[in-house]
């Protein structure tokens, strides 16, 4: 059976966009991991997207597979889309092309006009080429990015803006909590926030991939809320465990510089035969 894959950036305007990305002139190396290269999107660029998701910046998993939101945050976002009845007709982009390095780097550069101008070219291309029915910003920086788009001259071209929700970032419970109990409480709070977004956006999705009544989250994620990343979201040849597992890549190093320049990738034990 044929294995689907993402064909990449073979059509305009995306050919032009990925050949004209900003570098260290816009993204200073002191605040961004530009050494790992830009990471542009995940999802449909063929005109079939109905939901646009804005994330914040790529992490170590994204640096390996060259697509945004594929680790824990990606699987949780995938589950959110599933509750909207959208399992394929979406496109993800990030606020920043490069991974933020250090505390406050993203906040310092959210108003950077070179960064915003390129990001807005992506948003314009997606809105022109797709019948987007809803937009979601995960996290505060992503919300600021969308508001910047709405205030930009390019947005005037579009007569109306799709329904929009600013929601808590998928990994906020991990980043905000110190104990397991705190993380569980933060997850419950985040899912309450997401339920509000679902209530608002579900009626706006006129062309879902899967029809059905809205089912809200409970106080915690269950297994159905963490679907695999579809193979046709990723470049060809990537192993299936990169779509199904969450914690297969980590930044490691004895020094700050070593950790910055090193990503350790581990094949899950279950993939390999047991040693006798």
Buried (B, 14 or more C-beta within 10 A) or exposed (E): EEEEBBEBBEEEBBEEBBEEBBBEEBBBEEBBBBEBBBBBBBBBBEEBBBBBBBBBBBBBBBBBBBBBBBBBBBBBBBBBBBBBBBBBBBBBBBBBBBBBBEEEBBEBBBEBEEBBBBBBBBBBBBBEBBEBBBBBBBBBBBBBBBEBBEEBEEBEEBEEEBBBBBBBBBBBBEEBBEEEEEBBBBBBBBBEBBBEBBEEBBEBBEEBBEEEEBEEBEEEBEEEBBBBBBBBBBEEEBEEBBBBBBEBBEBEEEEEEEEBEEBEEEEEEEEEEEEE
